[in-house]
Amino acid sequence: MNVLRRLPLLFALLSAAGSSYAAGIHIGVVAPQDGNFATLGAQIIAGANFDIQAHNNTATIVGEPCTEDGGRAAAEALIAAKVQVAIGFLCTETLEGALPRLKEAGIPAITVSVRSRILMEDALKNGWPLFRLAPVDSAEAAMAITTILKNWAAEPMALIDDGTIHGRELVGAIRNALEEKGLKPVFTDTYRPGQDQQIALVRRLKKAGATRVFIGGDRSDVAVIARDAKNENIPLTIMGGDAMRAADQPVPLLEGVQAIALPDYANLFVAQPYVQNLRAAGIEPDGYVLPAAAASQIANQAGEDAKKAGNKSIADELVGTSFLTAINVFTFGPNHELTENPYWLQEWRGNTFVRVKAPSN
């Protein structure tokens, strides 16, 4: 069933639950309920609600208009509802407005989406109780750098990007880190994206002697470059970034093309029992459904551990504990970030990306 169609029922269930939270953990779920992000908010609510009910916990849903004023209002609603921990948080602006009040109330926040490094720096400086289940915005480049240094250091390598802010910054961060290690690419370029063919580009890569190329660009461009290299009999090992997690069209991706990307949690073997239970409840595990469920599981375990400890807060329990969730084991370090980089080196095989043995982080 479409998650948006389930929203009225979900709101009713969670509102009722929020009034009787004596048993279990009372969890706040902060997510957009309307506007451009309503679909993503529905995914967060669906995943969180499913797990909250599975653990006999209770919840209060708070809307997220993605503004600082909205964040302050969300914090006041969470405090008034006496939640013990809050999850969700799609937008940086919400957290900027909410975190000072959440600190005063002792309510930790677990974001499944916000990647801003600056926000976390501010949170640590001000003692705001922010924990990030999403990757920090530098994690993609960090995994690419580690992978290239491990696997490509002895190979003639090229770095190219599509000229967009993300593509340019991603490739720039990789290039700077590699050159600091004495690894200089044999070819760098900014290509024109959205072209039907890239024959001139792949010929220039061949002329430069490159046998490996990292591409900071969209999946469709990577597919065209891979196809044209094959047609020109130019052997290239090609790697892209997280943008590779997109539709396999209009040009199908060739076997063996690699990506530094987040896993498709719904396809993980370990997640299949949970995915089956979601689908039995009429919920497709799209987008943020599984990360929100994982955040709920973390909140539940930290809350239960804090109860048992007696003299520790949920925020204290969140640091250094390994949380077993439906999709992975997650641990927050003293910096409130994930201790392991969530990006994987993956390779396109058949009709899906499959994990390649990753370098240690």
N, C-alpha and C positions, 0 to 999 in steps of 0.2 A: 504493500500500500504506500502511496506517496506520503512522505513525511509531513509535508505541509498540510495535507488533509487531516492528519492526526493531531495537529496542534491544539485545537480546542479541547480534545479529550485529554491530551497531555497536561495542558494548563489546569484543567479541572482536577485531575488526579494529584498533581503536585501542590496545588493550592490547598486541597483538603489535607494532604500529608503534612504541609507546613504548620498546621494548627495543632498537631498532636505528635511532637517530636521528642517526647520524653524517652522513648526507647530508641536505641541505635544512635547513629550520627546524623546531625541535621546539616545538610549540605546546601549551600546556595549555588544556583546555576545561573550564570550571567551570560546572556546571548541575545542577539537581535531578534525581534519578533515581527518586524515589518521593515519595509524599505528594501534597498538593493541587496542587503545581506541576510534577508529573511530565510532563504533556503539554507544557507550555512548555519544560521542560528537554529533552524529546525533540526539539522543534523546533530548539533551539540546537545540540544534538549532531548532528542530521541535516545541518543547513546547514553547520556547521563541518567535519564529517567529509568531506562531499562535496568541499569546496574544498581541504581539506588533502590529500586523495588526488589531486586534479587537479593539484596543484603538486608532487607527490612529496615532500611534507613528512610529518612524523610527529607524533603527538599522544599525550597522556596525558589521559584523562578523570578528573575528580575530582568526586565528588558534592558537592552544595550543600544542606545542611540549613537554610540561612537563619538561622543563629545566629552570634553572635560567636565562640563556641568552635568552631563548625563552620568559620568563616572561618580561624581560626588553624590548624586541622587541615588545611584545604585548602591553605594556604600551605606547610605543612611537606611535604605530599605533592608539591606542585609543585617545591619545592626539591630534595627527594629524587630526583625524576625528572629533574632538570636541564633543565627546560623553559627556553626563552629568552624567551617572552612568553606571557601568559595572556589568554584571551578568554572571553566569556560573562557570568557574574556577574549573576544575576537579582535579587539581594537586597542591600539596603543593609547589613544586619547582616553578611553574608559579607565585604564589603569592609572594614568597620570592624575586623573581626578579622584579616583577611589582610594588609592593606596595610603595616603596620609591618614584618612579616617579609619581604614582597616587596621593600620598599625595601632592606633589608639585603642581600638576594640579588641585587638589580639586575634584577628581573623586572617589566616594566611590565604593567599590567592594563588591558584594554579592555572596558568594560561596554556591553552592548547594551540595557540596561534601566533601570538605576538613575538617577533624575533629581534626587536630593537636592542642592540648592545648598549646604547646610551641609556635607555630606560633602566636596564638592570644595573648599570653603574650607579645611577641615581638612587635606585632602590637599596643597594648595599651601603651607599654613603649615608642615606637617611634612615636606615634600619627598617625599610618597608618590607613586609613579609611576602615578597613575590617569589614564586617558583615557576620555572619554565619547563613545560613538557615539550614545547616546540623547540626546534634547533635555533641557536643564536645565528644572527645573520652572516657571520663569518664561517660557519661550520661547513658549508658547501665547498668553499675555496680550500679550507684546511684539509678536508678529505681528498680533494683533487691533488693538492700539493703532496701529501703523504703518499698517495698512490703513484704519482708520476715519479717521485724520487725513488720509490721502491722498485717500480717495474720498467721505467723508461730511461733511467739515468744514463745508460750506455747507448741509447738509440738517438738518431737524428730526429728531432722533435720540432713541431710547429705549433704556434698558438694563434688562433684567429677568432674574431668576434664579429657580431652583427651590427655593432655601432650603437645599440641600445644602452641605456644606463646600466642595466643589470649585466648584460653581456660584457660590456667594456670594463666594469668594475671587477667582475669575476675573473676575467682573463688578466687584468692588470695586477690583481692580488697574487695570482698564480705566478705570473712572470717575475714580479719583484721578489717573491720568496725563492723561486728557483735560481734567479741570478745571484742572490745572496749566498746560495750554496754552490755557486760556480757553474751552474747548469744554464747555458745560454741556448735559446731556440735557434734553429737554423733559418726560420722563416716566421715572420709575424705580419698580420694584415687585418684590415677591417673590410669585410665583404659586404656586398649589397644584398640584403635579405629579400625573401619573397620571389626569387627568380625561378623560372622553369628549368634552367640548367646552369651549372657552375663549371663547365668544361675548362674555361680559361683559368679558373682558380686551381683546379686539381692539376693542371699542367704546370702551373707555377710552383705548386707544392713538389711535384716530381723534379722540376729543374733545380729546386733548392736542395734536393736530396732527402726530404722528409719522408720517414716511414711511419711516424706517429703524429697525430694531430689532435689537440684538444680544441673543441669548438664551443665558444660561448654564444649560443644561439638557439633558435627554436628547433623542435624536432623535425618540422617539415624541411627546413634548410639542411639539417644534418642528413636527412634521408636523400635529398637531391645530391649532396656532395658525395655521399657513399655510393649512390647509383652511378654517378658520372665517373668516379674513380675506378669502379669495377669495369665499366664499359670501355674505359681508356686503358685497361690492363695496368693500372697503377696500384700496387699493393700498399694500402694504408690501414693502419690500426686507428680507428676513430673513436673518440670519447667525447661525450657531451655532459651537460650538467642536469640539474633537476628539471629543467624545462623539457627534458625528454619524456617526462610522464605526461603525454598528451595523446590525442587520437592518432592512430596509425594511418594517416591520409594527408594529402591525396596520393603521395608516393609512399609505398610501404617501406618500412625500415628493413635493411638487409641483416641477415644473420651475422652475429658477432659484433655488431656495433655496441659500444659500451656507454655506460652512463654513471655518473656520480649522482645518486638520487635517493630519496626516501623510499622505503619499501612500500609496496601496495599491501597494506596490512590485511585486507580482506582475503588475499590469496595466500597468506602465510599458512604453512601446515599447522603451526601451533595454535593459530586462531580459529581453525575450522569448527571445533565444537561450539565456540561462542558465536561464530557466524551463523551456524545452523540454528541456534537458539534465537538469535535475532530475527532470522527469516521466518521462523515458526511463529514469531510474534508480529509478523507483518512489517518488519523494519529491514530495509536494505542497508548494508554496511557501507554506505557511500561517505566520502569526504571525511568529516569530523566525527562520524558516529563512533567508530572504534577508539580514536584518541580520547573522546569525551568519556566513554565507558572506562577506559584505562585511568583517566583522571579521577573518576568516581571510586574506582577500586583503590587507588592510592590514598584518597581522602578517607575511605573507610578503614583501611589498615592503619594509617597514621592516627586516626581518631581512636580506634580500639586500643592501640599501643599506648597512647597518652592516658587513656582511662586506667589501664593496668599499672602504668608507671606511677600515676598519682601526682607526682611533682614535676612532670614534664608537659609542655604545651604541644599542641599538634605541630606547630612550626618547628619545635625542637626535634620532634620525631621524624619530620620530613628530611632532615639533613643526615646523610650517611646511611640511611636505611635502604636496603634493596627491596623493591616492591615488585612482586610477581603479579603481572596483569595478563589480560587475555592476549596481548599482542607482543609483549616483551618483558624483560626485567629492567626496571628503571631505577636509577639511583641519583639523587641530587647531592652535589658536592657542597662544600662550605660556601661557594659562590652562588648557590641556588640554581646552578645550571646542571644539565645532565652530565654525568661523569664520562659517558661514552658518546662519541659522535654518532648521531642517528643515521647519517648518510651511509649508504653502502655502495661499493663498486658492483655494478650489475651489467649483465650482457643480454642482448636480445636473442632469444631462442624460440623459434616457433611463432608464438603470438603473445609472448610475455617476456618481461625482464626477469632474469634469474641471477641470484647472488653469486658473485665470484669471490673466492676466498680473499677477504679484505686484509690490508695491513693493520697491524696493531696501532692503537692511537695513544 
